Amino acid sequence: MYVCNCNGIREREVRAAIEAGAKRPVEVFIACETRAQCARCVCDMRQMIDDHGEALRYAAE
């Protein structure tokens, strides 16, 4: 599934960037060698980053 239609960034690419340490959408764009255009995907990226952090917290318990 595409997260960012403007840049063709797929969900798996966002997840890979987050796994590699991206904590903000701008870091996801840098990891994908792109930059925000319309920025409609930023909210989805933030949610994915938050979900990842939440999963790590539960895994650590």
C-alpha distance matrix in Angstrom:
0.0 3.8 6.4 9.2 9.7 13.2 12.8 9.7 8.7 5.6 5.7 8.2 10.1 10.7 11.7 13.9 15.5 16.3 17.8 19.8 21.2 19.4 20.8 19.9 17.2 19.6 19.7 16.0 16.6 19.6 18.0 15.5 18.7 17.7 18.8 17.8 18.4 17.9 16.9 14.9 12.2 15.2 15.5 12.1 12.9 16.3 15.3 13.3 16.5 18.7 17.1 17.5 21.1 21.8 20.8 23.1 25.9 25.8 25.8 28.8 30.8
3.8 0.0 3.8 5.6 6.1 9.5 9.2 6.5 5.8 4.2 5.9 8.9 9.4 9.6 11.8 13.8 14.5 15.6 17.7 19.2 20.3 18.0 19.4 18.0 14.8 16.9 17.4 13.7 13.7 17.0 15.9 13.1 15.9 14.4 15.3 14.2 14.7 14.3 13.5 12.0 9.4 12.6 13.6 10.7 11.2 14.9 14.7 13.1 15.8 18.4 17.6 17.9 21.2 22.4 21.9 23.9 26.6 27.1 27.2 29.9 32.1
6.4 3.8 0.0 3.8 6.4 9.2 9.1 7.7 5.8 5.4 5.6 9.2 9.1 7.8 10.4 12.9 12.8 13.4 16.1 17.6 18.1 15.3 16.3 14.6 11.4 13.8 14.7 11.2 11.4 15.0 14.3 12.1 14.9 13.2 13.3 11.8 12.8 12.2 10.6 9.1 6.0 8.9 10.0 7.1 7.6 11.2 11.3 10.1 12.7 15.3 14.9 15.6 18.5 19.8 19.9 21.7 24.2 25.0 25.4 27.9 30.1
9.2 5.6 3.8 0.0 3.8 5.6 5.7 5.6 5.0 6.8 8.5 11.5 10.3 9.3 12.7 14.5 13.6 14.9 17.9 18.6 19.0 15.9 17.0 14.7 11.0 12.6 14.0 10.8 9.8 13.4 13.5 10.9 12.9 10.4 10.4 8.8 9.3 9.2 8.3 7.7 5.3 8.4 10.6 9.0 9.0 12.5 13.6 12.8 14.7 17.4 17.8 18.2 20.8 22.5 22.8 24.4 26.8 28.0 28.4 30.6 32.9
9.7 6.1 6.4 3.8 0.0 3.8 5.5 4.9 6.7 8.4 10.9 13.8 12.8 12.6 15.9 17.4 16.9 18.5 21.2 21.9 22.5 19.5 20.7 18.3 14.6 15.8 17.3 14.2 12.7 16.1 16.3 13.2 14.6 12.0 12.1 10.6 9.7 9.4 10.0 9.1 8.1 11.5 13.5 12.0 12.6 16.0 16.9 16.2 18.4 21.0 21.1 21.7 24.5 26.0 26.2 27.9 30.4 31.3 31.7 34.1 36.3
13.2 9.5 9.2 5.6 3.8 0.0 3.8 5.8 8.0 10.9 13.5 16.0 14.2 14.0 17.6 18.7 17.6 19.4 22.4 22.4 22.9 19.7 20.9 18.2 14.4 14.6 16.6 14.0 11.6 14.7 15.7 12.5 13.0 9.8 9.6 8.2 6.7 7.3 8.8 9.3 9.0 11.8 14.5 13.9 13.9 17.0 18.6 18.1 19.7 22.5 23.2 23.5 25.9 27.8 28.3 29.7 32.1 33.4 33.8 35.8 38.3
12.8 9.2 9.1 5.7 5.5 3.8 0.0 3.8 5.5 9.0 12.1 13.8 11.4 11.8 15.5 15.9 14.8 17.1 19.8 19.5 20.3 17.4 19.2 16.9 13.2 13.1 14.4 11.7 9.1 11.8 12.4 9.0 9.6 6.8 7.9 8.0 7.9 9.8 10.4 11.5 10.1 12.2 15.4 14.3 13.4 16.7 18.5 17.4 18.6 21.8 22.4 22.2 24.6 26.9 27.0 28.0 30.7 32.2 32.2 34.1 36.8
9.7 6.5 7.7 5.6 4.9 5.8 3.8 0.0 3.8 6.3 9.8 11.5 9.8 10.9 14.2 14.7 14.5 16.9 19.1 19.3 20.6 18.1 20.1 18.3 14.8 15.4 16.0 12.7 11.1 13.8 13.4 9.8 11.3 9.6 11.3 11.3 11.4 12.5 12.8 12.9 10.9 13.6 16.2 14.2 13.6 17.3 18.4 16.8 18.5 21.7 21.7 21.4 24.3 26.3 26.0 27.3 30.1 31.2 31.0 33.3 35.9
8.7 5.8 5.8 5.0 6.7 8.0 5.5 3.8 0.0 3.8 6.8 8.3 6.3 7.1 10.4 11.1 10.9 13.1 15.4 15.7 17.0 14.5 16.7 15.2 11.9 13.0 13.1 9.5 8.8 11.6 10.6 7.5 10.1 9.0 10.6 10.8 12.0 13.2 12.3 12.5 9.6 11.7 14.1 11.9 10.7 14.4 15.5 13.5 15.0 18.3 18.3 17.8 20.7 22.7 22.4 23.5 26.4 27.6 27.3 29.5 32.3
5.6 4.2 5.4 6.8 8.4 10.9 9.0 6.3 3.8 0.0 3.8 5.5 5.3 6.5 8.8 10.0 11.0 12.7 14.4 15.5 17.2 15.2 17.3 16.4 13.5 15.3 15.0 11.2 11.6 14.3 12.5 9.9 13.1 12.6 14.2 14.1 15.3 15.9 14.7 14.0 10.8 13.1 14.7 11.6 10.8 14.6 14.7 12.3 14.4 17.5 16.7 16.2 19.5 21.2 20.4 21.9 24.9 25.6 25.2 27.8 30.3
5.7 5.9 5.6 8.5 10.9 13.5 12.1 9.8 6.8 3.8 0.0 3.8 5.4 5.1 6.2 8.6 9.9 10.6 12.2 14.1 15.5 13.8 15.4 15.0 12.8 15.3 14.7 11.0 12.5 15.2 13.2 11.5 15.1 14.7 15.9 15.5 17.2 17.3 15.4 14.4 10.8 12.5 13.3 9.8 9.0 12.5 12.0 9.1 11.6 14.5 13.2 12.8 16.3 17.7 16.8 18.5 21.4 22.0 21.7 24.4 26.8
8.2 8.9 9.2 11.5 13.8 16.0 13.8 11.5 8.3 5.5 3.8 0.0 3.8 5.5 5.0 6.1 8.6 9.8 10.3 12.1 14.3 13.4 15.8 16.1 14.4 16.5 15.0 11.4 13.3 15.2 12.4 11.1 14.9 15.5 17.3 17.6 19.6 20.3 18.4 17.8 14.1 15.4 16.4 13.1 11.6 14.7 14.4 10.9 12.7 15.8 14.3 12.9 16.4 18.1 16.6 17.7 21.1 21.6 20.7 23.3 26.0
10.1 9.4 9.1 10.3 12.8 14.2 11.4 9.8 6.3 5.3 5.4 3.8 0.0 3.8 5.4 5.0 6.2 8.6 9.8 10.5 12.6 11.3 14.1 14.1 12.2 13.6 12.0 8.5 9.9 11.6 8.8 7.3 11.1 11.9 14.0 14.9 17.2 18.5 16.6 16.8 13.2 14.1 15.9 13.2 10.9 14.1 14.8 11.6 12.5 16.1 15.5 13.9 16.9 19.2 18.2 18.8 22.1 23.2 22.3 24.5 27.4
10.7 9.6 7.8 9.3 12.6 14.0 11.8 10.9 7.1 6.5 5.1 5.5 3.8 0.0 3.8 5.4 5.1 6.2 8.6 9.8 10.8 8.8 11.0 10.8 9.0 11.1 9.8 6.2 8.6 10.8 8.7 8.1 11.8 11.9 13.0 13.3 15.9 16.8 14.3 14.5 10.7 11.0 12.5 10.0 7.3 10.4 11.2 8.1 8.9 12.5 12.4 11.1 13.9 16.3 15.8 16.5 19.5 20.9 20.5 22.5 25.3
11.7 11.8 10.4 12.7 15.9 17.6 15.5 14.2 10.4 8.8 6.2 5.0 5.4 3.8 0.0 3.8 5.4 5.0 6.1 8.5 9.9 9.1 11.1 12.1 11.3 13.8 11.8 8.9 11.9 13.5 10.8 11.0 14.8 15.5 16.6 16.9 19.6 20.3 17.6 17.4 13.6 13.6 14.4 11.5 9.1 11.4 11.3 7.6 8.3 11.5 10.6 8.6 11.7 13.9 12.8 13.5 16.8 17.8 17.1 19.3 22.1
13.9 13.8 12.9 14.5 17.4 18.7 15.9 14.7 11.1 10.0 8.6 6.1 5.0 5.4 3.8 0.0 3.8 5.4 5.0 6.1 8.7 8.9 11.9 13.2 12.7 14.2 11.5 8.9 11.7 12.3 8.9 9.6 13.2 14.8 16.6 17.7 20.6 21.9 19.5 19.8 16.1 16.0 17.4 14.8 12.0 14.2 14.7 11.2 11.0 14.4 13.8 11.1 13.8 16.4 15.0 14.9 18.4 19.7 18.4 20.2 23.4
15.5 14.5 12.8 13.6 16.9 17.6 14.8 14.5 10.9 11.0 9.9 8.6 6.2 5.1 5.4 3.8 0.0 3.8 5.4 5.0 6.4 5.6 8.9 10.0 9.6 10.6 7.7 5.5 8.7 9.0 6.0 7.7 10.9 12.4 13.8 15.0 18.3 19.9 17.3 18.2 14.6 13.9 15.7 13.9 10.5 12.3 13.8 10.8 9.7 13.4 13.8 11.3 13.2 16.4 15.8 15.4 18.5 20.5 19.5 20.9 24.1
16.3 15.6 13.4 14.9 18.5 19.4 17.1 16.9 13.1 12.7 10.6 9.8 8.6 6.2 5.0 5.4 3.8 0.0 3.8 5.3 5.1 4.5 6.7 8.6 9.2 11.2 8.6 7.0 10.8 11.5 9.2 11.1 14.2 15.2 15.9 16.4 19.8 20.8 17.7 18.3 14.7 13.4 14.4 12.7 9.3 10.3 11.3 8.3 6.5 10.0 10.4 7.7 9.4 12.6 12.3 11.8 14.8 16.9 16.3 17.5 20.7
17.8 17.7 16.1 17.9 21.2 22.4 19.8 19.1 15.4 14.4 12.2 10.3 9.8 8.6 6.1 5.0 5.4 3.8 0.0 3.8 5.4 7.1 9.5 12.1 13.0 14.7 11.6 10.3 13.8 13.9 11.0 13.0 16.2 17.8 19.0 19.9 23.2 24.4 21.4 21.9 18.2 17.2 18.0 15.9 12.8 13.7 14.2 10.9 9.4 12.2 11.9 8.4 10.1 13.1 11.8 10.7 14.2 16.0 14.6 15.8 19.2
19.8 19.2 17.6 18.6 21.9 22.4 19.5 19.3 15.7 15.5 14.1 12.1 10.5 9.8 8.5 6.1 5.0 5.3 3.8 0.0 3.8 6.2 9.4 11.9 12.9 13.6 10.0 9.5 12.7 11.8 8.8 11.5 14.1 16.3 17.7 19.3 22.7 24.4 21.6 22.7 19.2 17.9 19.4 17.8 14.3 15.3 16.6 13.5 11.5 14.6 15.0 11.7 12.7 16.1 15.3 13.7 16.8 19.1 17.6 18.2 21.8
21.2 20.3 18.1 19.0 22.5 22.9 20.3 20.6 17.0 17.2 15.5 14.3 12.6 10.8 9.9 8.7 6.4 5.1 5.4 3.8 0.0 3.8 6.2 9.3 11.2 11.9 8.5 9.0 12.5 11.6 9.7 12.8 15.1 16.8 17.4 18.6 22.2 23.7 20.6 21.8 18.6 16.6 17.9 16.9 13.3 13.4 15.1 12.6 9.8 12.5 13.7 10.6 10.7 14.4 14.4 12.5 15.1 17.9 17.0 17.2 20.6
19.4 18.0 15.3 15.9 19.5 19.7 17.4 18.1 14.5 15.2 13.8 13.4 11.3 8.8 9.1 8.9 5.6 4.5 7.1 6.2 3.8 0.0 3.8 5.8 7.4 8.3 5.1 5.8 9.3 9.1 8.0 10.8 13.0 14.0 14.1 14.9 18.6 20.0 16.8 18.2 15.1 13.0 14.6 13.9 10.2 10.4 12.7 10.7 7.9 11.1 12.8 10.5 10.9 14.5 15.1 14.1 16.4 19.2 18.9 19.3 22.5
20.8 19.4 16.3 17.0 20.7 20.9 19.2 20.1 16.7 17.3 15.4 15.8 14.1 11.0 11.1 11.9 8.9 6.7 9.5 9.4 6.2 3.8 0.0 3.8 7.0 8.5 6.7 8.0 11.2 11.5 11.3 13.8 15.8 16.1 15.4 15.5 19.1 20.0 16.5 17.7 15.0 12.2 13.1 13.1 9.7 8.5 11.0 10.0 6.4 8.7 11.4 9.8 9.1 12.6 14.1 13.2 14.7 17.8 18.2 18.4 21.2
19.9 18.0 14.6 14.7 18.3 18.2 16.9 18.3 15.2 16.4 15.0 16.1 14.1 10.8 12.1 13.2 10.0 8.6 12.1 11.9 9.3 5.8 3.8 0.0 3.8 5.4 5.4 6.8 9.1 10.1 11.0 12.9 14.5 14.0 12.5 12.2 15.7 16.5 12.9 14.5 12.2 9.0 10.5 11.3 7.9 6.8 10.2 10.0 7.3 9.6 12.6 11.9 11.7 14.8 16.6 16.3 17.7 20.5 21.3 21.7 24.4
17.2 14.8 11.4 11.0 14.6 14.4 13.2 14.8 11.9 13.5 12.8 14.4 12.2 9.0 11.3 12.7 9.6 9.2 13.0 12.9 11.2 7.4 7.0 3.8 0.0 3.8 5.3 5.0 6.4 8.7 9.8 10.6 12.3 11.1 9.5 8.7 12.2 13.0 9.6 11.3 8.8 6.0 8.5 9.1 5.8 6.4 9.9 9.6 8.2 11.0 13.4 13.2 13.9 16.7 18.1 18.4 20.2 22.6 23.3 24.2 26.8
19.6 16.9 13.8 12.6 15.8 14.6 13.1 15.4 13.0 15.3 15.3 16.5 13.6 11.1 13.8 14.2 10.6 11.2 14.7 13.6 11.9 8.3 8.5 5.4 3.8 0.0 3.8 5.4 5.1 6.2 8.7 9.8 10.3 9.2 7.3 7.6 11.4 13.1 10.3 13.0 11.1 8.6 11.7 12.6 9.5 10.0 13.6 13.3 11.6 14.4 17.0 16.3 16.8 19.8 21.3 21.1 22.9 25.6 26.0 26.7 29.5
19.7 17.4 14.7 14.0 17.3 16.6 14.4 16.0 13.1 15.0 14.7 15.0 12.0 9.8 11.8 11.5 7.7 8.6 11.6 10.0 8.5 5.1 6.7 5.4 5.3 3.8 0.0 3.8 5.4 5.0 6.1 8.5 9.6 9.9 9.4 10.7 14.4 16.4 13.6 15.9 13.3 11.1 13.8 13.9 10.3 11.0 14.2 13.0 10.8 14.0 16.3 14.8 15.2 18.7 19.6 19.0 21.1 23.8 23.8 24.4 27.4
16.0 13.7 11.2 10.8 14.2 14.0 11.7 12.7 9.5 11.2 11.0 11.4 8.5 6.2 8.9 8.9 5.5 7.0 10.3 9.5 9.0 5.8 8.0 6.8 5.0 5.4 3.8 0.0 3.8 5.4 5.1 6.2 8.5 8.6 8.9 9.8 13.3 15.1 12.4 14.1 11.0 9.7 12.4 11.6 8.1 10.0 12.6 10.9 9.7 13.3 14.8 13.4 14.9 18.0 18.5 18.4 20.9 23.2 23.1 24.2 27.2
16.6 13.7 11.4 9.8 12.7 11.6 9.1 11.1 8.8 11.6 12.5 13.3 9.9 8.6 11.9 11.7 8.7 10.8 13.8 12.7 12.5 9.3 11.2 9.1 6.4 5.1 5.4 3.8 0.0 3.8 5.4 5.1 6.0 5.0 5.2 6.9 10.3 12.7 10.7 13.1 10.6 9.8 13.2 12.9 9.9 12.1 15.0 13.7 13.0 16.5 18.1 17.1 18.5 21.5 22.2 22.2 24.6 26.9 26.8 28.0 31.0
19.6 17.0 15.0 13.4 16.1 14.7 11.8 13.8 11.6 14.3 15.2 15.2 11.6 10.8 13.5 12.3 9.0 11.5 13.9 11.8 11.6 9.1 11.5 10.1 8.7 6.2 5.0 5.4 3.8 0.0 3.8 5.3 4.8 5.9 6.8 9.7 13.0 15.8 14.1 16.7 14.4 13.2 16.6 16.4 13.1 14.8 17.8 16.3 14.9 18.4 20.1 18.5 19.6 22.9 23.5 22.9 25.4 27.9 27.5 28.3 31.5
18.0 15.9 14.3 13.5 16.3 15.7 12.4 13.4 10.6 12.5 13.2 12.4 8.8 8.7 10.8 8.9 6.0 9.2 11.0 8.8 9.7 8.0 11.3 11.0 9.8 8.7 6.1 5.1 5.4 3.8 0.0 3.8 5.4 7.8 9.7 12.2 15.4 18.0 16.1 18.1 15.2 14.4 17.3 16.3 12.9 15.0 17.4 15.2 13.9 17.7 18.8 16.7 18.2 21.6 21.5 20.9 23.7 26.0 25.2 26.2 29.6
15.5 13.1 12.1 10.9 13.2 12.5 9.0 9.8 7.5 9.9 11.5 11.1 7.3 8.1 11.0 9.6 7.7 11.1 13.0 11.5 12.8 10.8 13.8 12.9 10.6 9.8 8.5 6.2 5.1 5.3 3.8 0.0 3.8 5.5 8.4 10.8 13.4 16.0 14.7 16.5 13.6 13.8 16.9 15.6 12.7 15.5 17.7 15.5 15.2 19.0 19.8 18.1 20.1 23.2 23.0 22.9 25.9 27.8 27.1 28.5 31.7
18.7 15.9 14.9 12.9 14.6 13.0 9.6 11.3 10.1 13.1 15.1 14.9 11.1 11.8 14.8 13.2 10.9 14.2 16.2 14.1 15.1 13.0 15.8 14.5 12.3 10.3 9.6 8.5 6.0 4.8 5.4 3.8 0.0 3.8 7.1 10.5 12.8 16.1 15.3 17.7 15.5 15.5 19.0 18.3 15.4 17.9 20.6 18.7 18.1 21.8 23.0 21.4 23.1 26.3 26.3 26.0 28.9 31.1 30.4 31.5 34.8
17.7 14.4 13.2 10.4 12.0 9.8 6.8 9.6 9.0 12.6 14.7 15.5 11.9 11.9 15.5 14.8 12.4 15.2 17.8 16.3 16.8 14.0 16.1 14.0 11.1 9.2 9.9 8.6 5.0 5.9 7.8 5.5 3.8 0.0 3.8 7.0 9.1 12.4 11.9 14.5 12.8 13.0 16.7 16.4 14.0 16.6 19.4 18.1 17.8 21.3 22.7 21.7 23.4 26.4 26.8 26.9 29.5 31.6 31.4 32.7 35.7
18.8 15.3 13.3 10.4 12.1 9.6 7.9 11.3 10.6 14.2 15.9 17.3 14.0 13.0 16.6 16.6 13.8 15.9 19.0 17.7 17.4 14.1 15.4 12.5 9.5 7.3 9.4 8.9 5.2 6.8 9.7 8.4 7.1 3.8 0.0 3.8 6.4 9.7 9.1 12.3 11.3 10.9 14.7 15.2 13.1 15.1 18.2 17.6 17.2 20.3 22.2 21.7 23.0 25.9 26.8 27.0 29.2 31.5 31.7 32.9 35.7
17.8 14.2 11.8 8.8 10.6 8.2 8.0 11.3 10.8 14.1 15.5 17.6 14.9 13.3 16.9 17.7 15.0 16.4 19.9 19.3 18.6 14.9 15.5 12.2 8.7 7.6 10.7 9.8 6.9 9.7 12.2 10.8 10.5 7.0 3.8 0.0 3.8 6.3 5.4 8.8 8.4 8.1 11.8 12.8 11.4 13.3 16.2 16.3 16.4 19.1 21.0 21.1 22.4 24.9 26.1 26.8 28.7 30.9 31.5 32.8 35.4
18.4 14.7 12.8 9.3 9.7 6.7 7.9 11.4 12.0 15.3 17.2 19.6 17.2 15.9 19.6 20.6 18.3 19.8 23.2 22.7 22.2 18.6 19.1 15.7 12.2 11.4 14.4 13.3 10.3 13.0 15.4 13.4 12.8 9.1 6.4 3.8 0.0 3.8 5.5 8.4 9.3 10.1 13.4 14.4 13.9 15.9 18.5 18.9 19.4 21.9 23.6 24.1 25.6 27.8 29.0 30.0 31.9 33.8 34.6 36.0 38.5
17.9 14.3 12.2 9.2 9.4 7.3 9.8 12.5 13.2 15.9 17.3 20.3 18.5 16.8 20.3 21.9 19.9 20.8 24.4 24.4 23.7 20.0 20.0 16.5 13.0 13.1 16.4 15.1 12.7 15.8 18.0 16.0 16.1 12.4 9.7 6.3 3.8 0.0 3.9 5.7 7.9 9.1 11.7 13.0 13.5 15.2 17.4 18.3 19.3 21.3 22.9 24.0 25.5 27.3 28.7 30.0 31.7 33.4 34.5 36.1 38.3
16.9 13.5 10.6 8.3 10.0 8.8 10.4 12.8 12.3 14.7 15.4 18.4 16.6 14.3 17.6 19.5 17.3 17.7 21.4 21.6 20.6 16.8 16.5 12.9 9.6 10.3 13.6 12.4 10.7 14.1 16.1 14.7 15.3 11.9 9.1 5.4 5.5 3.9 0.0 3.8 5.3 5.4 8.2 9.9 10.0 11.5 13.8 14.9 15.7 17.6 19.4 20.5 21.8 23.6 25.2 26.5 28.0 29.8 31.0 32.5 34.6
14.9 12.0 9.1 7.7 9.1 9.3 11.5 12.9 12.5 14.0 14.4 17.8 16.8 14.5 17.4 19.8 18.2 18.3 21.9 22.7 21.8 18.2 17.7 14.5 11.3 13.0 15.9 14.1 13.1 16.7 18.1 16.5 17.7 14.5 12.3 8.8 8.4 5.7 3.8 0.0 3.8 5.6 6.8 8.0 9.6 11.1 12.5 13.9 15.5 16.9 18.3 19.9 21.5 22.7 24.2 26.0 27.5 28.9 30.2 32.1 33.9
12.2 9.4 6.0 5.3 8.1 9.0 10.1 10.9 9.6 10.8 10.8 14.1 13.2 10.7 13.6 16.1 14.6 14.7 18.2 19.2 18.6 15.1 15.0 12.2 8.8 11.1 13.3 11.0 10.6 14.4 15.2 13.6 15.5 12.8 11.3 8.4 9.3 7.9 5.3 3.8 0.0 3.8 5.6 5.3 6.2 8.7 10.0 10.7 12.4 14.3 15.4 16.6 18.6 20.0 21.1 22.8 24.6 25.9 27.0 28.9 31.0
15.2 12.6 8.9 8.4 11.5 11.8 12.2 13.6 11.7 13.1 12.5 15.4 14.1 11.0 13.6 16.0 13.9 13.4 17.2 17.9 16.6 13.0 12.2 9.0 6.0 8.6 11.1 9.7 9.8 13.2 14.4 13.8 15.5 13.0 10.9 8.1 10.1 9.1 5.4 5.6 3.8 0.0 3.8 5.4 5.0 6.1 8.6 9.8 10.4 12.2 14.1 15.2 16.5 18.2 19.9 21.2 22.6 24.4 25.7 27.2 29.3
15.5 13.6 10.0 10.6 13.5 14.5 15.4 16.2 14.1 14.7 13.3 16.4 15.9 12.5 14.4 17.4 15.7 14.4 18.0 19.4 17.9 14.6 13.1 10.5 8.5 11.7 13.8 12.4 13.2 16.6 17.3 16.9 19.0 16.7 14.7 11.8 13.4 11.7 8.2 6.8 5.6 3.8 0.0 3.8 5.4 5.1 6.2 8.7 9.9 10.5 12.2 14.2 15.4 16.3 18.3 20.1 21.1 22.6 24.3 25.9 27.6
12.1 10.7 7.1 9.0 12.0 13.9 14.3 14.2 11.9 11.6 9.8 13.1 13.2 10.0 11.5 14.8 13.9 12.7 15.9 17.8 16.9 13.9 13.1 11.3 9.1 12.6 13.9 11.6 12.9 16.4 16.3 15.6 18.3 16.4 15.2 12.8 14.4 13.0 9.9 8.0 5.3 5.4 3.8 0.0 3.8 5.4 5.1 6.2 8.7 9.8 10.4 12.3 14.3 15.1 16.4 18.5 20.0 21.1 22.4 24.5 26.2
12.9 11.2 7.6 9.0 12.6 13.9 13.4 13.6 10.7 10.8 9.0 11.6 10.9 7.3 9.1 12.0 10.5 9.3 12.8 14.3 13.3 10.2 9.7 7.9 5.8 9.5 10.3 8.1 9.9 13.1 12.9 12.7 15.4 14.0 13.1 11.4 13.9 13.5 10.0 9.6 6.2 5.0 5.4 3.8 0.0 3.8 5.4 5.0 6.2 8.6 9.8 10.5 12.4 14.1 15.3 16.7 18.5 20.1 21.0 22.8 25.0
16.3 14.9 11.2 12.5 16.0 17.0 16.7 17.3 14.4 14.6 12.5 14.7 14.1 10.4 11.4 14.2 12.3 10.3 13.7 15.3 13.4 10.4 8.5 6.8 6.4 10.0 11.0 10.0 12.1 14.8 15.0 15.5 17.9 16.6 15.1 13.3 15.9 15.2 11.5 11.1 8.7 6.1 5.1 5.4 3.8 0.0 3.8 5.4 5.1 6.1 8.5 9.8 10.6 12.2 14.2 15.5 16.6 18.5 20.0 21.3 23.2
15.3 14.7 11.3 13.6 16.9 18.6 18.5 18.4 15.5 14.7 12.0 14.4 14.8 11.2 11.3 14.7 13.8 11.3 14.2 16.6 15.1 12.7 11.0 10.2 9.9 13.6 14.2 12.6 15.0 17.8 17.4 17.7 20.6 19.4 18.2 16.2 18.5 17.4 13.8 12.5 10.0 8.6 6.2 5.1 5.4 3.8 0.0 3.8 5.4 5.0 6.0 8.5 9.9 10.3 12.1 14.2 15.3 16.4 18.2 20.0 21.5
13.3 13.1 10.1 12.8 16.2 18.1 17.4 16.8 13.5 12.3 9.1 10.9 11.6 8.1 7.6 11.2 10.8 8.3 10.9 13.5 12.6 10.7 10.0 10.0 9.6 13.3 13.0 10.9 13.7 16.3 15.2 15.5 18.7 18.1 17.6 16.3 18.9 18.3 14.9 13.9 10.7 9.8 8.7 6.2 5.0 5.4 3.8 0.0 3.8 5.5 5.0 6.1 8.7 9.8 10.5 12.4 14.3 15.4 16.4 18.5 20.4
16.5 15.8 12.7 14.7 18.4 19.7 18.6 18.5 15.0 14.4 11.6 12.7 12.5 8.9 8.3 11.0 9.7 6.5 9.4 11.5 9.8 7.9 6.4 7.3 8.2 11.6 10.8 9.7 13.0 14.9 13.9 15.2 18.1 17.8 17.2 16.4 19.4 19.3 15.7 15.5 12.4 10.4 9.9 8.7 6.2 5.1 5.4 3.8 0.0 3.8 5.5 5.1 6.3 8.6 10.0 10.8 12.6 14.5 15.4 16.8 19.1
18.7 18.4 15.3 17.4 21.0 22.5 21.8 21.7 18.3 17.5 14.5 15.8 16.1 12.5 11.5 14.4 13.4 10.0 12.2 14.6 12.5 11.1 8.7 9.6 11.0 14.4 14.0 13.3 16.5 18.4 17.7 19.0 21.8 21.3 20.3 19.1 21.9 21.3 17.6 16.9 14.3 12.2 10.5 9.8 8.6 6.1 5.0 5.5 3.8 0.0 3.8 5.4 5.1 6.1 8.6 9.9 10.6 12.5 14.2 15.5 17.2
17.1 17.6 14.9 17.8 21.1 23.2 22.4 21.7 18.3 16.7 13.2 14.3 15.5 12.4 10.6 13.8 13.8 10.4 11.9 15.0 13.7 12.8 11.4 12.6 13.4 17.0 16.3 14.8 18.1 20.1 18.8 19.8 23.0 22.7 22.2 21.0 23.6 22.9 19.4 18.3 15.4 14.1 12.2 10.4 9.8 8.5 6.0 5.0 5.5 3.8 0.0 3.8 5.5 5.0 6.1 8.6 9.9 10.6 12.2 14.3 15.8
17.5 17.9 15.6 18.2 21.7 23.5 22.2 21.4 17.8 16.2 12.8 12.9 13.9 11.1 8.6 11.1 11.3 7.7 8.4 11.7 10.6 10.5 9.8 11.9 13.2 16.3 14.8 13.4 17.1 18.5 16.7 18.1 21.4 21.7 21.7 21.1 24.1 24.0 20.5 19.9 16.6 15.2 14.2 12.3 10.5 9.8 8.5 6.1 5.1 5.4 3.8 0.0 3.8 5.4 5.1 6.3 8.7 10.1 10.5 12.5 14.8
21.1 21.2 18.5 20.8 24.5 25.9 24.6 24.3 20.7 19.5 16.3 16.4 16.9 13.9 11.7 13.8 13.2 9.4 10.1 12.7 10.7 10.9 9.1 11.7 13.9 16.8 15.2 14.9 18.5 19.6 18.2 20.1 23.1 23.4 23.0 22.4 25.6 25.5 21.8 21.5 18.6 16.5 15.4 14.3 12.4 10.6 9.9 8.7 6.3 5.1 5.5 3.8 0.0 3.8 5.5 5.1 6.3 8.8 9.9 10.7 12.9
21.8 22.4 19.8 22.5 26.0 27.8 26.9 26.3 22.7 21.2 17.7 18.1 19.2 16.3 13.9 16.4 16.4 12.6 13.1 16.1 14.4 14.5 12.6 14.8 16.7 19.8 18.7 18.0 21.5 22.9 21.6 23.2 26.3 26.4 25.9 24.9 27.8 27.3 23.6 22.7 20.0 18.2 16.3 15.1 14.1 12.2 10.3 9.8 8.6 6.1 5.0 5.4 3.8 0.0 3.8 5.4 5.1 6.4 8.7 10.0 11.2
20.8 21.9 19.9 22.8 26.2 28.3 27.0 26.0 22.4 20.4 16.8 16.6 18.2 15.8 12.8 15.0 15.8 12.3 11.8 15.3 14.4 15.1 14.1 16.6 18.1 21.3 19.6 18.5 22.2 23.5 21.5 23.0 26.3 26.8 26.8 26.1 29.0 28.7 25.2 24.2 21.1 19.9 18.3 16.4 15.3 14.2 12.1 10.5 10.0 8.6 6.1 5.1 5.5 3.8 0.0 3.8 5.4 5.2 6.1 8.7 10.2
23.1 23.9 21.7 24.4 27.9 29.7 28.0 27.3 23.5 21.9 18.5 17.7 18.8 16.5 13.5 14.9 15.4 11.8 10.7 13.7 12.5 14.1 13.2 16.3 18.4 21.1 19.0 18.4 22.2 22.9 20.9 22.9 26.0 26.9 27.0 26.8 30.0 30.0 26.5 26.0 22.8 21.2 20.1 18.5 16.7 15.5 14.2 12.4 10.8 9.9 8.6 6.3 5.1 5.4 3.8 0.0 3.8 5.4 5.0 6.2 8.9
25.9 26.6 24.2 26.8 30.4 32.1 30.7 30.1 26.4 24.9 21.4 21.1 22.1 19.5 16.8 18.4 18.5 14.8 14.2 16.8 15.1 16.4 14.7 17.7 20.2 22.9 21.1 20.9 24.6 25.4 23.7 25.9 28.9 29.5 29.2 28.7 31.9 31.7 28.0 27.5 24.6 22.6 21.1 20.0 18.5 16.6 15.3 14.3 12.6 10.6 9.9 8.7 6.3 5.1 5.4 3.8 0.0 3.8 5.5 5.2 6.7
25.8 27.1 25.0 28.0 31.3 33.4 32.2 31.2 27.6 25.6 22.0 21.6 23.2 20.9 17.8 19.7 20.5 16.9 16.0 19.1 17.9 19.2 17.8 20.5 22.6 25.6 23.8 23.2 26.9 27.9 26.0 27.8 31.1 31.6 31.5 30.9 33.8 33.4 29.8 28.9 25.9 24.4 22.6 21.1 20.1 18.5 16.4 15.4 14.5 12.5 10.6 10.1 8.8 6.4 5.2 5.4 3.8 0.0 3.8 5.4 5.4
25.8 27.2 25.4 28.4 31.7 33.8 32.2 31.0 27.3 25.2 21.7 20.7 22.3 20.5 17.1 18.4 19.5 16.3 14.6 17.6 17.0 18.9 18.2 21.3 23.3 26.0 23.8 23.1 26.8 27.5 25.2 27.1 30.4 31.4 31.7 31.5 34.6 34.5 31.0 30.2 27.0 25.7 24.3 22.4 21.0 20.0 18.2 16.4 15.4 14.2 12.2 10.5 9.9 8.7 6.1 5.0 5.5 3.8 0.0 3.8 5.5
28.8 29.9 27.9 30.6 34.1 35.8 34.1 33.3 29.5 27.8 24.4 23.3 24.5 22.5 19.3 20.2 20.9 17.5 15.8 18.2 17.2 19.3 18.4 21.7 24.2 26.7 24.4 24.2 28.0 28.3 26.2 28.5 31.5 32.7 32.9 32.8 36.0 36.1 32.5 32.1 28.9 27.2 25.9 24.5 22.8 21.3 20.0 18.5 16.8 15.5 14.3 12.5 10.7 10.0 8.7 6.2 5.2 5.4 3.8 0.0 3.8
30.8 32.1 30.1 32.9 36.3 38.3 36.8 35.9 32.3 30.3 26.8 26.0 27.4 25.3 22.1 23.4 24.1 20.7 19.2 21.8 20.6 22.5 21.2 24.4 26.8 29.5 27.4 27.2 31.0 31.5 29.6 31.7 34.8 35.7 35.7 35.4 38.5 38.3 34.6 33.9 31.0 29.3 27.6 26.2 25.0 23.2 21.5 20.4 19.1 17.2 15.8 14.8 12.9 11.2 10.2 8.9 6.7 5.4 5.5 3.8 0.0
